[in-house]
């Protein structure tokens, strides 16, 4: 079991991509809990749990959560516009 407070929070886009690629390899076949500020860090996760004020509001993978157009969708959309 691996717990991470996102490693890419203050990186530029190029270095973020390098770290995300390396982490994706380290995550393979492991249970990992990541606190994500940049949603690209968790895009390939098998399961994403969306919390709001300490409560679970959505659960699924990236594609299923995007289809729901709920809070995860809103967060991703906001980050893409920034």
mmCIF file of the N, C-alpha and C atoms, coordinates in Angstrom:
data_MODEL
# 
_entry.id   MODEL 
# 
loop_
_atom_site.group_PDB 
_atom_site.id 
_atom_site.type_symbol 
_atom_site.label_atom_id 
_atom_site.label_alt_id 
_atom_site.label_comp_id 
_atom_site.label_asym_id 
_atom_site.label_entity_id 
_atom_site.label_seq_id 
_atom_site.pdbx_PDB_ins_code 
_atom_site.Cartn_x 
_atom_site.Cartn_y 
_atom_site.Cartn_z 
_atom_site.occupancy 
_atom_site.B_iso_or_equiv 
_atom_site.pdbx_formal_charge 
_atom_site.auth_seq_id 
_atom_site.auth_comp_id 
_atom_site.auth_asym_id 
_atom_site.auth_atom_id 
_atom_site.pdbx_PDB_model_num 
ATOM 1   N N  . UNK A 1 1  ? 0.861   -1.165 0.000   1.00 0.00 ? 1  UNK A N  1 
ATOM 2   C CA . UNK A 1 1  ? 0.000   0.000  0.000   1.00 0.00 ? 1  UNK A CA 1 
ATOM 3   C C  . UNK A 1 1  ? 0.905   1.225  0.000   1.00 0.00 ? 1  UNK A C  1 
ATOM 4   N N  . UNK A 1 2  ? 0.632   2.163  -0.912  1.00 0.00 ? 2  UNK A N  1 
ATOM 5   C CA . UNK A 1 2  ? 1.455   3.359  -1.053  1.00 0.00 ? 2  UNK A CA 1 
ATOM 6   C C  . UNK A 1 2  ? 0.559   4.588  -0.958  1.00 0.00 ? 2  UNK A C  1 
ATOM 7   N N  . UNK A 1 3  ? 0.912   5.527  -0.091  1.00 0.00 ? 3  UNK A N  1 
ATOM 8   C CA . UNK A 1 3  ? 0.180   6.785  0.047   1.00 0.00 ? 3  UNK A CA 1 
ATOM 9   C C  . UNK A 1 3  ? 1.051   7.910  -0.495  1.00 0.00 ? 3  UNK A C  1 
ATOM 10  N N  . UNK A 1 4  ? 0.476   8.762  -1.363  1.00 0.00 ? 4  UNK A N  1 
ATOM 11  C CA . UNK A 1 4  ? 1.218   9.891  -1.924  1.00 0.00 ? 4  UNK A CA 1 
ATOM 12  C C  . UNK A 1 4  ? 0.386   11.158 -1.863  1.00 0.00 ? 4  UNK A C  1 
ATOM 13  N N  . UNK A 1 5  ? 1.015   12.242 -1.425  1.00 0.00 ? 5  UNK A N  1 
ATOM 14  C CA . UNK A 1 5  ? 0.424   13.560 -1.618  1.00 0.00 ? 5  UNK A CA 1 
ATOM 15  C C  . UNK A 1 5  ? 1.083   14.058 -2.885  1.00 0.00 ? 5  UNK A C  1 
ATOM 16  N N  . UNK A 1 6  ? 0.332   14.183 -3.908  1.00 0.00 ? 6  UNK A N  1 
ATOM 17  C CA . UNK A 1 6  ? 0.796   14.384 -5.281  1.00 0.00 ? 6  UNK A CA 1 
ATOM 18  C C  . UNK A 1 6  ? 2.166   15.038 -5.409  1.00 0.00 ? 6  UNK A C  1 
ATOM 19  N N  . UNK A 1 7  ? 3.002   14.356 -6.166  1.00 0.00 ? 7  UNK A N  1 
ATOM 20  C CA . UNK A 1 7  ? 4.387   14.794 -6.358  1.00 0.00 ? 7  UNK A CA 1 
ATOM 21  C C  . UNK A 1 7  ? 4.539   15.877 -7.413  1.00 0.00 ? 7  UNK A C  1 
ATOM 22  N N  . UNK A 1 8  ? 3.488   16.190 -8.150  1.00 0.00 ? 8  UNK A N  1 
ATOM 23  C CA . UNK A 1 8  ? 3.626   17.111 -9.289  1.00 0.00 ? 8  UNK A CA 1 
ATOM 24  C C  . UNK A 1 8  ? 3.014   18.481 -9.033  1.00 0.00 ? 8  UNK A C  1 
ATOM 25  N N  . UNK A 1 9  ? 2.636   18.772 -7.831  1.00 0.00 ? 9  UNK A N  1 
ATOM 26  C CA . UNK A 1 9  ? 1.883   19.983 -7.524  1.00 0.00 ? 9  UNK A CA 1 
ATOM 27  C C  . UNK A 1 9  ? 2.553   21.268 -8.002  1.00 0.00 ? 9  UNK A C  1 
ATOM 28  N N  . UNK A 1 10 ? 3.874   21.368 -7.893  1.00 0.00 ? 10 UNK A N  1 
ATOM 29  C CA . UNK A 1 10 ? 4.536   22.633 -8.235  1.00 0.00 ? 10 UNK A CA 1 
ATOM 30  C C  . UNK A 1 10 ? 5.507   22.504 -9.409  1.00 0.00 ? 10 UNK A C  1 
ATOM 31  N N  . UNK A 1 11 ? 5.282   21.534 -10.279 1.00 0.00 ? 11 UNK A N  1 
ATOM 32  C CA . UNK A 1 11 ? 6.189   21.321 -11.408 1.00 0.00 ? 11 UNK A CA 1 
ATOM 33  C C  . UNK A 1 11 ? 5.680   21.954 -12.692 1.00 0.00 ? 11 UNK A C  1 
ATOM 34  N N  . UNK A 1 12 ? 6.620   22.227 -13.598 1.00 0.00 ? 12 UNK A N  1 
ATOM 35  C CA . UNK A 1 12 ? 6.231   22.666 -14.934 1.00 0.00 ? 12 UNK A CA 1 
ATOM 36  C C  . UNK A 1 12 ? 5.688   21.453 -15.696 1.00 0.00 ? 12 UNK A C  1 
ATOM 37  N N  . UNK A 1 13 ? 5.059   21.686 -16.829 1.00 0.00 ? 13 UNK A N  1 
ATOM 38  C CA . UNK A 1 13 ? 4.368   20.636 -17.578 1.00 0.00 ? 13 UNK A CA 1 
ATOM 39  C C  . UNK A 1 13 ? 5.316   19.523 -18.032 1.00 0.00 ? 13 UNK A C  1 
ATOM 40  N N  . UNK A 1 14 ? 6.507   19.869 -18.481 1.00 0.00 ? 14 UNK A N  1 
ATOM 41  C CA . UNK A 1 14 ? 7.451   18.860 -18.984 1.00 0.00 ? 14 UNK A CA 1 
ATOM 42  C C  . UNK A 1 14 ? 7.885   17.918 -17.864 1.00 0.00 ? 14 UNK A C  1 
ATOM 43  N N  . UNK A 1 15 ? 8.298   18.479 -16.736 1.00 0.00 ? 15 UNK A N  1 
ATOM 44  C CA . UNK A 1 15 ? 8.732   17.639 -15.621 1.00 0.00 ? 15 UNK A CA 1 
ATOM 45  C C  . UNK A 1 15 ? 7.561   16.891 -14.994 1.00 0.00 ? 15 UNK A C  1 
ATOM 46  N N  . UNK A 1 16 ? 6.386   17.495 -14.995 1.00 0.00 ? 16 UNK A N  1 
ATOM 47  C CA . UNK A 1 16 ? 5.197   16.795 -14.500 1.00 0.00 ? 16 UNK A CA 1 
ATOM 48  C C  . UNK A 1 16 ? 4.967   15.527 -15.322 1.00 0.00 ? 16 UNK A C  1 
ATOM 49  N N  . UNK A 1 17 ? 5.042   15.628 -16.652 1.00 0.00 ? 17 UNK A N  1 
ATOM 50  C CA . UNK A 1 17 ? 4.823   14.477 -17.533 1.00 0.00 ? 17 UNK A CA 1 
ATOM 51  C C  . UNK A 1 17 ? 5.832   13.381 -17.232 1.00 0.00 ? 17 UNK A C  1 
ATOM 52  N N  . UNK A 1 18 ? 7.098   13.751 -17.009 1.00 0.00 ? 18 UNK A N  1 
ATOM 53  C CA . UNK A 1 18 ? 8.136   12.758 -16.703 1.00 0.00 ? 18 UNK A CA 1 
ATOM 54  C C  . UNK A 1 18 ? 7.819   12.016 -15.406 1.00 0.00 ? 18 UNK A C  1 
ATOM 55  N N  . UNK A 1 19 ? 7.422   12.760 -14.402 1.00 0.00 ? 19 UNK A N  1 
ATOM 56  C CA . UNK A 1 19 ? 7.126   12.141 -13.108 1.00 0.00 ? 19 UNK A CA 1 
ATOM 57  C C  . UNK A 1 19 ? 5.868   11.290 -13.187 1.00 0.00 ? 19 UNK A C  1 
ATOM 58  N N  . UNK A 1 20 ? 4.839   11.777 -13.858 1.00 0.00 ? 20 UNK A N  1 
ATOM 59  C CA . UNK A 1 20 ? 3.602   10.999 -14.000 1.00 0.00 ? 20 UNK A CA 1 
ATOM 60  C C  . UNK A 1 20 ? 3.887   9.691  -14.725 1.00 0.00 ? 20 UNK A C  1 
ATOM 61  N N  . UNK A 1 21 ? 4.691   9.729  -15.777 1.00 0.00 ? 21 UNK A N  1 
ATOM 62  C CA . UNK A 1 21 ? 5.048   8.504  -16.499 1.00 0.00 ? 21 UNK A CA 1 
ATOM 63  C C  . UNK A 1 21 ? 5.780   7.526  -15.582 1.00 0.00 ? 21 UNK A C  1 
ATOM 64  N N  . UNK A 1 22 ? 6.716   8.028  -14.788 1.00 0.00 ? 22 UNK A N  1 
ATOM 65  C CA . UNK A 1 22 ? 7.458   7.166  -13.857 1.00 0.00 ? 22 UNK A CA 1 
ATOM 66  C C  . UNK A 1 22 ? 6.532   6.601  -12.780 1.00 0.00 ? 22 UNK A C  1 
ATOM 67  N N  . UNK A 1 23 ? 5.637   7.432  -12.264 1.00 0.00 ? 23 UNK A N  1 
ATOM 68  C CA . UNK A 1 23 ? 4.705   6.967  -11.235 1.00 0.00 ? 23 UNK A CA 1 
ATOM 69  C C  . UNK A 1 23 ? 3.753   5.916  -11.778 1.00 0.00 ? 23 UNK A C  1 
ATOM 70  N N  . UNK A 1 24 ? 3.295   6.091  -13.012 1.00 0.00 ? 24 UNK A N  1 
ATOM 71  C CA . UNK A 1 24 ? 2.394   5.096  -13.602 1.00 0.00 ? 24 UNK A CA 1 
ATOM 72  C C  . UNK A 1 24 ? 3.050   3.720  -13.620 1.00 0.00 ? 24 UNK A C  1 
ATOM 73  N N  . UNK A 1 25 ? 4.341   3.662  -13.878 1.00 0.00 ? 25 UNK A N  1 
ATOM 74  C CA . UNK A 1 25 ? 5.058   2.391  -13.823 1.00 0.00 ? 25 UNK A CA 1 
ATOM 75  C C  . UNK A 1 25 ? 5.144   1.854  -12.406 1.00 0.00 ? 25 UNK A C  1 
ATOM 76  N N  . UNK A 1 26 ? 5.373   2.740  -11.445 1.00 0.00 ? 26 UNK A N  1 
ATOM 77  C CA . UNK A 1 26 ? 5.469   2.325  -10.042 1.00 0.00 ? 26 UNK A CA 1 
ATOM 78  C C  . UNK A 1 26 ? 4.112   1.895  -9.489  1.00 0.00 ? 26 UNK A C  1 
ATOM 79  N N  . UNK A 1 27 ? 3.027   2.427  -10.040 1.00 0.00 ? 27 UNK A N  1 
ATOM 80  C CA . UNK A 1 27 ? 1.683   2.116  -9.552  1.00 0.00 ? 27 UNK A CA 1 
ATOM 81  C C  . UNK A 1 27 ? 1.181   0.758  -10.030 1.00 0.00 ? 27 UNK A C  1 
ATOM 82  N N  . UNK A 1 28 ? 1.796   0.213  -11.074 1.00 0.00 ? 28 UNK A N  1 
ATOM 83  C CA . UNK A 1 28 ? 1.301   -1.021 -11.682 1.00 0.00 ? 28 UNK A CA 1 
ATOM 84  C C  . UNK A 1 28 ? 1.233   -2.143 -10.650 1.00 0.00 ? 28 UNK A C  1 
ATOM 85  N N  . UNK A 1 29 ? 0.070   -2.798 -10.571 1.00 0.00 ? 29 UNK A N  1 
ATOM 86  C CA . UNK A 1 29 ? -0.165  -3.935 -9.673  1.00 0.00 ? 29 UNK A CA 1 
ATOM 87  C C  . UNK A 1 29 ? -0.017  -3.580 -8.193  1.00 0.00 ? 29 UNK A C  1 
ATOM 88  N N  . UNK A 1 30 ? -0.290  -2.332 -7.834  1.00 0.00 ? 30 UNK A N  1 
ATOM 89  C CA . UNK A 1 30 ? -0.207  -1.898 -6.437  1.00 0.00 ? 30 UNK A CA 1 
ATOM 90  C C  . UNK A 1 30 ? -1.459  -1.116 -6.072  1.00 0.00 ? 30 UNK A C  1 
ATOM 91  N N  . UNK A 1 31 ? -1.743  -1.105 -4.788  1.00 0.00 ? 31 UNK A N  1 
ATOM 92  C CA . UNK A 1 31 ? -2.786  -0.229 -4.271  1.00 0.00 ? 31 UNK A CA 1 
ATOM 93  C C  . UNK A 1 31 ? -2.122  1.083  -3.888  1.00 0.00 ? 31 UNK A C  1 
ATOM 94  N N  . UNK A 1 32 ? -2.579  2.172  -4.484  1.00 0.00 ? 32 UNK A N  1 
ATOM 95  C CA . UNK A 1 32 ? -1.975  3.482  -4.253  1.00 0.00 ? 32 UNK A CA 1 
ATOM 96  C C  . UNK A 1 32 ? -3.087  4.476  -3.937  1.00 0.00 ? 32 UNK A C  1 
ATOM 97  N N  . UNK A 1 33 ? -2.885  5.249  -2.895  1.00 0.00 ? 33 UNK A N  1 
ATOM 98  C CA . UNK A 1 33 ? -3.812  6.332  -2.574  1.00 0.00 ? 33 UNK A CA 1 
ATOM 99  C C  . UNK A 1 33 ? -3.071  7.633  -2.835  1.00 0.00 ? 33 UNK A C  1 
ATOM 100 N N  . UNK A 1 34 ? -3.618  8.450  -3.726  1.00 0.00 ? 34 UNK A N  1 
ATOM 101 C CA . UNK A 1 34 ? -2.969  9.694  -4.134  1.00 0.00 ? 34 UNK A CA 1 
ATOM 102 C C  . UNK A 1 34 ? -3.897  10.863 -3.843  1.00 0.00 ? 34 UNK A C  1 
ATOM 103 N N  . UNK A 1 35 ? -3.380  11.875 -3.180  1.00 0.00 ? 35 UNK A N  1 
ATOM 104 C CA . UNK A 1 35 ? -4.089  13.148 -3.064  1.00 0.00 ? 35 UNK A CA 1 
ATOM 105 C C  . UNK A 1 35 ? -3.679  13.935 -4.298  1.00 0.00 ? 35 UNK A C  1 
ATOM 106 N N  . UNK A 1 36 ? -4.621  14.184 -5.201  1.00 0.00 ? 36 UNK A N  1 
ATOM 107 C CA . UNK A 1 36 ? -4.280  14.778 -6.494  1.00 0.00 ? 36 UNK A CA 1 
ATOM 108 C C  . UNK A 1 36 ? -4.764  16.213 -6.603  1.00 0.00 ? 36 UNK A C  1 
ATOM 109 N N  . UNK A 1 37 ? -3.851  17.083 -6.961  1.00 0.00 ? 37 UNK A N  1 
ATOM 110 C CA . UNK A 1 37 ? -4.189  18.476 -7.241  1.00 0.00 ? 37 UNK A CA 1 
ATOM 111 C C  . UNK A 1 37 ? -4.333  18.662 -8.747  1.00 0.00 ? 37 UNK A C  1 
ATOM 112 N N  . UNK A 1 38 ? -3.473  18.000 -9.487  1.00 0.00 ? 38 UNK A N  1 
ATOM 113 C CA . UNK A 1 38 ? -3.581  17.985 -10.949 1.00 0.00 ? 38 UNK A CA 1 
ATOM 114 C C  . UNK A 1 38 ? -4.179  16.642 -11.337 1.00 0.00 ? 38 UNK A C  1 
ATOM 115 N N  . UNK A 1 39 ? -5.314  16.671 -11.956 1.00 0.00 ? 39 UNK A N  1 
ATOM 116 C CA . UNK A 1 39 ? -6.054  15.447 -12.225 1.00 0.00 ? 39 UNK A CA 1 
ATOM 117 C C  . UNK A 1 39 ? -5.372  14.552 -13.247 1.00 0.00 ? 39 UNK A C  1 
ATOM 118 N N  . UNK A 1 40 ? -4.420  15.085 -13.999 1.00 0.00 ? 40 UNK A N  1 
ATOM 119 C CA . UNK A 1 40 ? -3.676  14.243 -14.942 1.00 0.00 ? 40 UNK A CA 1 
ATOM 120 C C  . UNK A 1 40 ? -2.905  13.145 -14.204 1.00 0.00 ? 40 UNK A C  1 
ATOM 121 N N  . UNK A 1 41 ? -2.591  13.383 -12.938 1.00 0.00 ? 41 UNK A N  1 
ATOM 122 C CA . UNK A 1 41 ? -1.875  12.396 -12.140 1.00 0.00 ? 41 UNK A CA 1 
ATOM 123 C C  . UNK A 1 41 ? -2.678  11.116 -11.957 1.00 0.00 ? 41 UNK A C  1 
ATOM 124 N N  . UNK A 1 42 ? -3.994  11.226 -11.898 1.00 0.00 ? 42 UNK A N  1 
ATOM 125 C CA . UNK A 1 42 ? -4.841  10.063 -11.600 1.00 0.00 ? 42 UNK A CA 1 
ATOM 126 C C  . UNK A 1 42 ? -5.670  9.602  -12.787 1.00 0.00 ? 42 UNK A C  1 
ATOM 127 N N  . UNK A 1 43 ? -5.477  10.207 -13.924 1.00 0.00 ? 43 UNK A N  1 
ATOM 128 C CA . UNK A 1 43 ? -6.297  9.898  -15.104 1.00 0.00 ? 43 UNK A CA 1 
ATOM 129 C C  . UNK A 1 43 ? -6.334  8.411  -15.434 1.00 0.00 ? 43 UNK A C  1 
ATOM 130 N N  . UNK A 1 44 ? -5.219  7.707  -15.278 1.00 0.00 ? 44 UNK A N  1 
ATOM 131 C CA . UNK A 1 44 ? -5.141  6.292  -15.632 1.00 0.00 ? 44 UNK A CA 1 
ATOM 132 C C  . UNK A 1 44 ? -5.456  5.351  -14.476 1.00 0.00 ? 44 UNK A C  1 
ATOM 133 N N  . UNK A 1 45 ? -5.929  5.882  -13.366 1.00 0.00 ? 45 UNK A N  1 
ATOM 134 C CA . UNK A 1 45 ? -6.241  5.039  -12.204 1.00 0.00 ? 45 UNK A CA 1 
ATOM 135 C C  . UNK A 1 45 ? -7.404  4.100  -12.506 1.00 0.00 ? 45 UNK A C  1 
ATOM 136 N N  . UNK A 1 46 ? -7.346  2.910  -11.922 1.00 0.00 ? 46 UNK A N  1 
ATOM 137 C CA . UNK A 1 46 ? -8.448  1.955  -12.063 1.00 0.00 ? 46 UNK A CA 1 
ATOM 138 C C  . UNK A 1 46 ? -9.708  2.478  -11.391 1.00 0.00 ? 46 UNK A C  1 
ATOM 139 N N  . UNK A 1 47 ? -9.516  3.173  -10.269 1.00 0.00 ? 47 UNK A N  1 
ATOM 140 C CA . UNK A 1 47 ? -10.663 3.702  -9.540  1.00 0.00 ? 47 UNK A CA 1 
ATOM 141 C C  . UNK A 1 47 ? -10.296 5.063  -8.959  1.00 0.00 ? 47 UNK A C  1 
ATOM 142 N N  . UNK A 1 48 ? -11.164 6.030  -9.179  1.00 0.00 ? 48 UNK A N  1 
ATOM 143 C CA . UNK A 1 48 ? -10.998 7.379  -8.652  1.00 0.00 ? 48 UNK A CA 1 
ATOM 144 C C  . UNK A 1 48 ? -12.142 7.623  -7.681  1.00 0.00 ? 48 UNK A C  1 
ATOM 145 N N  . UNK A 1 49 ? -11.804 8.108  -6.495  1.00 0.00 ? 49 UNK A N  1 
ATOM 146 C CA . UNK A 1 49 ? -12.812 8.435  -5.494  1.00 0.00 ? 49 UNK A CA 1 
ATOM 147 C C  . UNK A 1 49 ? -12.801 9.949  -5.335  1.00 0.00 ? 49 UNK A C  1 
ATOM 148 N N  . UNK A 1 50 ? -13.932 10.578 -5.599  1.00 0.00 ? 50 UNK A N  1 
ATOM 149 C CA . UNK A 1 50 ? -14.055 12.031 -5.503  1.00 0.00 ? 50 UNK A CA 1 
ATOM 150 C C  . UNK A 1 50 ? -14.673 12.358 -4.152  1.00 0.00 ? 50 UNK A C  1 
ATOM 151 N N  . UNK A 1 51 ? -13.974 13.196 -3.386  1.00 0.00 ? 51 UNK A N  1 
ATOM 152 C CA . UNK A 1 51 ? -14.453 13.613 -2.070  1.00 0.00 ? 51 UNK A CA 1 
ATOM 153 C C  . UNK A 1 51 ? -14.883 15.068 -2.111  1.00 0.00 ? 51 UNK A C  1 
ATOM 154 N N  . UNK A 1 52 ? -15.904 15.381 -1.350  1.00 0.00 ? 52 UNK A N  1 
ATOM 155 C CA . UNK A 1 52 ? -16.343 16.766 -1.173  1.00 0.00 ? 52 UNK A CA 1 
ATOM 156 C C  . UNK A 1 52 ? -16.674 16.954 0.296   1.00 0.00 ? 52 UNK A C  1 
ATOM 157 N N  . UNK A 1 53 ? -15.913 17.815 0.956   1.00 0.00 ? 53 UNK A N  1 
ATOM 158 C CA . UNK A 1 53 ? -16.089 18.076 2.386   1.00 0.00 ? 53 UNK A CA 1 
ATOM 159 C C  . UNK A 1 53 ? -16.037 16.788 3.201   1.00 0.00 ? 53 UNK A C  1 
ATOM 160 N N  . UNK A 1 54 ? -15.139 15.876 2.794   1.00 0.00 ? 54 UNK A N  1 
ATOM 161 C CA . UNK A 1 54 ? -14.935 14.637 3.529   1.00 0.00 ? 54 UNK A CA 1 
ATOM 162 C C  . UNK A 1 54 ? -15.879 13.503 3.178   1.00 0.00 ? 54 UNK A C  1 
ATOM 163 N N  . UNK A 1 55 ? -16.790 13.723 2.264   1.00 0.00 ? 55 UNK A N  1 
ATOM 164 C CA . UNK A 1 55 ? -17.753 12.694 1.869   1.00 0.00 ? 55 UNK A CA 1 
ATOM 165 C C  . UNK A 1 55 ? -17.470 12.222 0.445   1.00 0.00 ? 55 UNK A C  1 
ATOM 166 N N  . UNK A 1 56 ? -17.631 10.922 0.224   1.00 0.00 ? 56 UNK A N  1 
ATOM 167 C CA . UNK A 1 56 ? -17.484 10.354 -1.116  1.00 0.00 ? 56 UNK A CA 1 
ATOM 168 C C  . UNK A 1 56 ? -18.696 10.765 -1.939  1.00 0.00 ? 56 UNK A C  1 
ATOM 169 N N  . UNK A 1 57 ? -18.453 11.443 -3.065  1.00 0.00 ? 57 UNK A N  1 
ATOM 170 C CA . UNK A 1 57 ? -19.558 11.894 -3.915  1.00 0.00 ? 57 UNK A CA 1 
ATOM 171 C C  . UNK A 1 57 ? -19.587 11.184 -5.268  1.00 0.00 ? 57 UNK A C  1 
ATOM 172 N N  . UNK A 1 58 ? -18.449 10.621 -5.689  1.00 0.00 ? 58 UNK A N  1 
ATOM 173 C CA . UNK A 1 58 ? -18.395 9.887  -6.961  1.00 0.00 ? 58 UNK A CA 1 
ATOM 174 C C  . UNK A 1 58 ? -17.278 8.856  -6.893  1.00 0.00 ? 58 UNK A C  1 
ATOM 175 N N  . UNK A 1 59 ? -17.482 7.745  -7.582  1.00 0.00 ? 59 UNK A N  1 
ATOM 176 C CA . UNK A 1 59 ? -16.470 6.698  -7.680  1.00 0.00 ? 59 UNK A CA 1 
ATOM 177 C C  . UNK A 1 59 ? -16.518 6.129  -9.091  1.00 0.00 ? 59 UNK A C  1 
ATOM 178 N N  . UNK A 1 60 ? -15.358 5.923  -9.684  1.00 0.00 ? 60 UNK A N  1 
ATOM 179 C CA . UNK A 1 60 ? -15.292 5.318  -11.015 1.00 0.00 ? 60 UNK A CA 1 
ATOM 180 C C  . UNK A 1 60 ? -13.936 5.562  -11.632 1.00 0.00 ? 60 UNK A C  1 
ATOM 181 N N  . UNK A 1 61 ? -13.765 5.152  -12.872 1.00 0.00 ? 61 UNK A N  1 
ATOM 182 C CA . UNK A 1 61 ? -12.528 5.485  -13.577 1.00 0.00 ? 61 UNK A CA 1 
ATOM 183 C C  . UNK A 1 61 ? -12.746 6.812  -14.316 1.00 0.00 ? 61 UNK A C  1 
ATOM 184 N N  . UNK A 1 62 ? -11.704 7.305  -14.958 1.00 0.00 ? 62 UNK A N  1 
ATOM 185 C CA . UNK A 1 62 ? -11.783 8.615  -15.614 1.00 0.00 ? 62 UNK A CA 1 
ATOM 186 C C  . UNK A 1 62 ? -12.941 8.682  -16.616 1.00 0.00 ? 62 UNK A C  1 
ATOM 187 N N  . UNK A 1 63 ? -13.027 7.680  -17.482 1.00 0.00 ? 63 UNK A N  1 
ATOM 188 C CA . UNK A 1 63 ? -14.051 7.712  -18.531 1.00 0.00 ? 63 UNK A CA 1 
ATOM 189 C C  . UNK A 1 63 ? -15.466 7.686  -17.960 1.00 0.00 ? 63 UNK A C  1 
ATOM 190 N N  . UNK A 1 64 ? -15.706 6.816  -16.974 1.00 0.00 ? 64 UNK A N  1 
ATOM 191 C CA . UNK A 1 64 ? -17.063 6.729  -16.420 1.00 0.00 ? 64 UNK A CA 1 
ATOM 192 C C  . UNK A 1 64 ? -17.437 7.997  -15.664 1.00 0.00 ? 64 UNK A C  1 
ATOM 193 N N  . UNK A 1 65 ? -16.472 8.598  -14.978 1.00 0.00 ? 65 UNK A N  1 
ATOM 194 C CA . UNK A 1 65 ? -16.757 9.841  -14.255 1.00 0.00 ? 65 UNK A CA 1 
ATOM 195 C C  . UNK A 1 65 ? -16.992 11.004 -15.215 1.00 0.00 ? 65 UNK A C  1 
ATOM 196 N N  . UNK A 1 66 ? -16.282 11.021 -16.322 1.00 0.00 ? 66 UNK A N  1 
ATOM 197 C CA . UNK A 1 66 ? -16.506 12.072 -17.315 1.00 0.00 ? 66 UNK A CA 1 
ATOM 198 C C  . UNK A 1 66 ? -17.893 11.936 -17.931 1.00 0.00 ? 66 UNK A C  1 
ATOM 199 N N  . UNK A 1 67 ? -18.341 10.706 -18.157 1.00 0.00 ? 67 UNK A N  1 
ATOM 200 C CA . UNK A 1 67 ? -19.677 10.479 -18.724 1.00 0.00 ? 67 UNK A CA 1 
ATOM 201 C C  . UNK A 1 67 ? -20.781 10.946 -17.782 1.00 0.00 ? 67 UNK A C  1 
ATOM 202 N N  . UNK A 1 68 ? -20.544 10.841 -16.460 1.00 0.00 ? 68 UNK A N  1 
ATOM 203 C CA . UNK A 1 68 ? -21.547 11.258 -15.468 1.00 0.00 ? 68 UNK A CA 1 
ATOM 204 C C  . UNK A 1 68 ? -21.746 12.776 -15.461 1.00 0.00 ? 68 UNK A C  1 
ATOM 205 N N  . UNK A 1 69 ? -20.710 13.489 -15.888 1.00 0.00 ? 69 UNK A N  1 
ATOM 206 C CA . UNK A 1 69 ? -20.732 14.963 -15.902 1.00 0.00 ? 69 UNK A CA 1 
ATOM 207 C C  . UNK A 1 69 ? -21.079 15.548 -14.533 1.00 0.00 ? 69 UNK A C  1 
ATOM 208 N N  . UNK A 1 70 ? -20.466 14.967 -13.504 1.00 0.00 ? 70 UNK A N  1 
ATOM 209 C CA . UNK A 1 70 ? -20.663 15.432 -12.131 1.00 0.00 ? 70 UNK A CA 1 
ATOM 210 C C  . UNK A 1 70 ? -19.499 16.289 -11.674 1.00 0.00 ? 70 UNK A C  1 
ATOM 211 N N  . UNK A 1 71 ? -19.128 16.132 -10.401 1.00 0.00 ? 71 UNK A N  1 
ATOM 212 C CA . UNK A 1 71 ? -18.080 16.966 -9.821  1.00 0.00 ? 71 UNK A CA 1 
ATOM 213 C C  . UNK A 1 71 ? -16.711 16.713 -10.450 1.00 0.00 ? 71 UNK A C  1 
ATOM 214 N N  . UNK A 1 72 ? -16.379 15.451 -10.716 1.00 0.00 ? 72 UNK A N  1 
ATOM 215 C CA . UNK A 1 72 ? -15.096 15.146 -11.354 1.00 0.00 ? 72 UNK A CA 1 
ATOM 216 C C  . UNK A 1 72 ? -15.018 15.815 -12.724 1.00 0.00 ? 72 UNK A C  1 
ATOM 217 N N  . UNK A 1 73 ? -16.067 15.691 -13.500 1.00 0.00 ? 73 UNK A N  1 
ATOM 218 C CA . UNK A 1 73 ? -16.142 16.320 -14.823 1.00 0.00 ? 73 UNK A CA 1 
ATOM 219 C C  . UNK A 1 73 ? -15.911 17.827 -14.699 1.00 0.00 ? 73 UNK A C  1 
ATOM 220 N N  . UNK A 1 74 ? -16.554 18.447 -13.721 1.00 0.00 ? 74 UNK A N  1 
ATOM 221 C CA . UNK A 1 74 ? -16.400 19.889 -13.522 1.00 0.00 ? 74 UNK A CA 1 
ATOM 222 C C  . UNK A 1 74 ? -14.964 20.250 -13.157 1.00 0.00 ? 74 UNK A C  1 
ATOM 223 N N  . UNK A 1 75 ? -14.331 19.440 -12.313 1.00 0.00 ? 75 UNK A N  1 
ATOM 224 C CA . UNK A 1 75 ? -12.941 19.698 -11.938 1.00 0.00 ? 75 UNK A CA 1 
ATOM 225 C C  . UNK A 1 75 ? -12.009 19.581 -13.141 1.00 0.00 ? 75 UNK A C  1 
ATOM 226 N N  . UNK A 1 76 ? -12.184 18.529 -13.928 1.00 0.00 ? 76 UNK A N  1 
ATOM 227 C CA . UNK A 1 76 ? -11.352 18.331 -15.120 1.00 0.00 ? 76 UNK A CA 1 
ATOM 228 C C  . UNK A 1 76 ? -11.558 19.479 -16.100 1.00 0.00 ? 76 UNK A C  1 
ATOM 229 N N  . UNK A 1 77 ? -12.800 19.849 -16.327 1.00 0.00 ? 77 UNK A N  1 
ATOM 230 C CA . UNK A 1 77 ? -13.108 20.943 -17.258 1.00 0.00 ? 77 UNK A CA 1 
ATOM 231 C C  . UNK A 1 77 ? -12.470 22.246 -16.808 1.00 0.00 ? 77 UNK A C  1 
ATOM 232 N N  . UNK A 1 78 ? -12.524 22.519 -15.516 1.00 0.00 ? 78 UNK A N  1 
ATOM 233 C CA . UNK A 1 78 ? -11.934 23.740 -14.971 1.00 0.00 ? 78 UNK A CA 1 
ATOM 234 C C  . UNK A 1 78 ? -10.422 23.740 -15.158 1.00 0.00 ? 78 UNK A C  1 
ATOM 235 N N  . UNK A 1 79 ? -9.770  22.598 -14.901 1.00 0.00 ? 79 UNK A N  1 
ATOM 236 C CA . UNK A 1 79 ? -8.313  22.537 -15.060 1.00 0.00 ? 79 UNK A CA 1 
ATOM 237 C C  . UNK A 1 79 ? -7.898  22.664 -16.516 1.00 0.00 ? 79 UNK A C  1 
ATOM 238 N N  . UNK A 1 80 ? -8.700  22.142 -17.419 1.00 0.00 ? 80 UNK A N  1 
ATOM 239 C CA . UNK A 1 80 ? -8.363  22.237 -18.839 1.00 0.00 ? 80 UNK A CA 1 
ATOM 240 C C  . UNK A 1 80 ? -8.463  23.675 -19.336 1.00 0.00 ? 80 UNK A C  1 
ATOM 241 N N  . UNK A 1 81 ? -9.319  24.479 -18.731 1.00 0.00 ? 81 UNK A N  1 
ATOM 242 C CA . UNK A 1 81 ? -9.488  25.873 -19.139 1.00 0.00 ? 81 UNK A CA 1 
ATOM 243 C C  . UNK A 1 81 ? -8.391  26.760 -18.580 1.00 0.00 ? 81 UNK A C  1 
ATOM 244 N N  . UNK A 1 82 ? -7.749  26.310 -17.503 1.00 0.00 ? 82 UNK A N  1 
ATOM 245 C CA . UNK A 1 82 ? -6.726  27.134 -16.836 1.00 0.00 ? 82 UNK A CA 1 
ATOM 246 C C  . UNK A 1 82 ? -5.437  27.173 -17.616 1.00 0.00 ? 82 UNK A C  1 
# 
